[in-house]
């Protein structure tokens, strides 16, 4: 995944629905954020994977942690991109 993202821009779509259980009224929204990666070497990718951080993460990176060093630019909502891997 990281090799495919290297040097490229991708979109992260964050969506939600709120349902009022009394009335059945629904509100749904989606927000797009764009993340641009630096060009990563195979050695950098291997070292990052070795930390264990990208494992079980959406997109294979954590923008809020070590993965941030590979981010060239982010447009949109940071918290929409952040992976809450608890």
SENUKE-339441 format. One record per residue (C-alpha): x, y, z; residue in three letters; residue number from 1; chain. Coordinates in nm, 2 decimals, decimal comma, always signed. Example, Ala and Ser with C-alpha at 12.3 -4.5 7.8 and 13.67 -1.06 7.14 Angstrom:
! residues 2
pt x->+1,23&y->-0,45&z->+0,78&r->ALA&k->1&c->A
pt x->+1,37&y->-0,11&z->+0,71&r->SER&k->2&c->A
***
This chain:
! residues 86
pt x->+0,00&y->+0,00&z->+0,00&r->UNK&k->1&c->A
pt x->+0,27&y->+0,25&z->+0,10&r->UNK&k->2&c->A
pt x->+0,46&y->+0,18&z->-0,23&r->UNK&k->3&c->A
pt x->+0,14&y->+0,26&z->-0,42&r->UNK&k->4&c->A
pt x->+0,09&y->+0,59&z->-0,23&r->UNK&k->5&c->A
pt x->+0,46&y->+0,70&z->-0,26&r->UNK&k->6&c->A
pt x->+0,48&y->+1,02&z->-0,45&r->UNK&k->7&c->A
pt x->+0,11&y->+1,04&z->-0,52&r->UNK&k->8&c->A
pt x->-0,20&y->+1,21&z->-0,39&r->UNK&k->9&c->A
pt x->-0,51&y->+1,02&z->-0,27&r->UNK&k->10&c->A
pt x->-0,85&y->+1,10&z->-0,12&r->UNK&k->11&c->A
pt x->-0,98&y->+0,99&z->+0,21&r->UNK&k->12&c->A
pt x->-1,36&y->+1,00&z->+0,23&r->UNK&k->13&c->A
pt x->-1,51&y->+1,03&z->+0,58&r->UNK&k->14&c->A
pt x->-1,89&y->+0,98&z->+0,62&r->UNK&k->15&c->A
pt x->-2,14&y->+0,96&z->+0,89&r->UNK&k->16&c->A
pt x->-2,52&y->+0,92&z->+0,94&r->UNK&k->17&c->A
pt x->-2,71&y->+1,04&z->+1,25&r->UNK&k->18&c->A
pt x->-3,05&y->+0,88&z->+1,30&r->UNK&k->19&c->A
pt x->-3,32&y->+1,02&z->+1,54&r->UNK&k->20&c->A
pt x->-3,47&y->+0,70&z->+1,67&r->UNK&k->21&c->A
pt x->-3,79&y->+0,88&z->+1,78&r->UNK&k->22&c->A
pt x->-3,87&y->+1,04&z->+1,44&r->UNK&k->23&c->A
pt x->-3,67&y->+0,83&z->+1,20&r->UNK&k->24&c->A
pt x->-3,52&y->+1,15&z->+1,06&r->UNK&k->25&c->A
pt x->-3,17&y->+1,09&z->+0,91&r->UNK&k->26&c->A
pt x->-2,88&y->+1,32&z->+0,84&r->UNK&k->27&c->A
pt x->-2,59&y->+1,19&z->+0,63&r->UNK&k->28&c->A
pt x->-2,27&y->+1,37&z->+0,52&r->UNK&k->29&c->A
pt x->-1,94&y->+1,29&z->+0,36&r->UNK&k->30&c->A
pt x->-1,62&y->+1,49&z->+0,35&r->UNK&k->31&c->A
pt x->-1,32&y->+1,44&z->+0,12&r->UNK&k->32&c->A
pt x->-0,97&y->+1,52&z->+0,24&r->UNK&k->33&c->A
pt x->-0,67&y->+1,49&z->+0,00&r->UNK&k->34&c->A
pt x->-0,33&y->+1,36&z->+0,12&r->UNK&k->35&c->A
pt x->-0,01&y->+1,40&z->-0,09&r->UNK&k->36&c->A
pt x->+0,29&y->+1,18&z->-0,01&r->UNK&k->37&c->A
pt x->+0,66&y->+1,24&z->-0,07&r->UNK&k->38&c->A
pt x->+0,84&y->+0,99&z->-0,28&r->UNK&k->39&c->A
pt x->+0,95&y->+0,71&z->-0,04&r->UNK&k->40&c->A
pt x->+1,24&y->+0,48&z->-0,09&r->UNK&k->41&c->A
pt x->+1,20&y->+0,11&z->-0,03&r->UNK&k->42&c->A
pt x->+1,44&y->+0,14&z->+0,27&r->UNK&k->43&c->A
pt x->+1,22&y->+0,41&z->+0,42&r->UNK&k->44&c->A
pt x->+0,90&y->+0,20&z->+0,37&r->UNK&k->45&c->A
pt x->+1,07&y->-0,10&z->+0,52&r->UNK&k->46&c->A
pt x->+1,19&y->+0,09&z->+0,82&r->UNK&k->47&c->A
pt x->+0,84&y->+0,24&z->+0,88&r->UNK&k->48&c->A
pt x->+0,67&y->-0,10&z->+0,85&r->UNK&k->49&c->A
pt x->+0,93&y->-0,24&z->+1,10&r->UNK&k->50&c->A
pt x->+0,79&y->+0,01&z->+1,36&r->UNK&k->51&c->A
pt x->+0,46&y->-0,17&z->+1,34&r->UNK&k->52&c->A
pt x->+0,27&y->+0,16&z->+1,32&r->UNK&k->53&c->A
pt x->+0,12&y->+0,11&z->+0,97&r->UNK&k->54&c->A
pt x->-0,01&y->-0,24&z->+1,05&r->UNK&k->55&c->A
pt x->-0,39&y->-0,26&z->+1,07&r->UNK&k->56&c->A
pt x->-0,43&y->+0,10&z->+0,97&r->UNK&k->57&c->A
pt x->-0,65&y->+0,23&z->+0,70&r->UNK&k->58&c->A
pt x->-0,42&y->+0,32&z->+0,41&r->UNK&k->59&c->A
pt x->-0,12&y->+0,17&z->+0,59&r->UNK&k->60&c->A
pt x->-0,01&y->+0,49&z->+0,76&r->UNK&k->61&c->A
pt x->-0,09&y->+0,70&z->+1,06&r->UNK&k->62&c->A
pt x->-0,09&y->+1,07&z->+0,97&r->UNK&k->63&c->A
pt x->-0,09&y->+1,16&z->+1,34&r->UNK&k->64&c->A
pt x->+0,22&y->+0,97&z->+1,43&r->UNK&k->65&c->A
pt x->+0,54&y->+0,87&z->+1,25&r->UNK&k->66&c->A
pt x->+0,37&y->+0,85&z->+0,92&r->UNK&k->67&c->A
pt x->+0,34&y->+1,23&z->+0,91&r->UNK&k->68&c->A
pt x->+0,70&y->+1,25&z->+0,79&r->UNK&k->69&c->A
pt x->+0,59&y->+1,12&z->+0,46&r->UNK&k->70&c->A
pt x->+0,31&y->+1,37&z->+0,41&r->UNK&k->71&c->A
pt x->+0,40&y->+1,65&z->+0,17&r->UNK&k->72&c->A
pt x->+0,06&y->+1,82&z->+0,18&r->UNK&k->73&c->A
pt x->-0,29&y->+1,76&z->+0,33&r->UNK&k->74&c->A
pt x->-0,60&y->+1,94&z->+0,22&r->UNK&k->75&c->A
pt x->-0,92&y->+1,90&z->+0,43&r->UNK&k->76&c->A
pt x->-1,00&y->+1,78&z->+0,77&r->UNK&k->77&c->A
pt x->-0,70&y->+1,63&z->+0,96&r->UNK&k->78&c->A
pt x->-0,93&y->+1,44&z->+1,20&r->UNK&k->79&c->A
pt x->-1,11&y->+1,28&z->+0,90&r->UNK&k->80&c->A
pt x->-0,78&y->+1,13&z->+0,79&r->UNK&k->81&c->A
pt x->-0,66&y->+1,04&z->+1,14&r->UNK&k->82&c->A
pt x->-0,68&y->+0,66&z->+1,21&r->UNK&k->83&c->A
pt x->-0,82&y->+0,59&z->+1,55&r->UNK&k->84&c->A
pt x->-0,66&y->+0,25&z->+1,59&r->UNK&k->85&c->A
pt x->-0,73&y->+0,18&z->+1,96&r->UNK&k->86&c->A
***
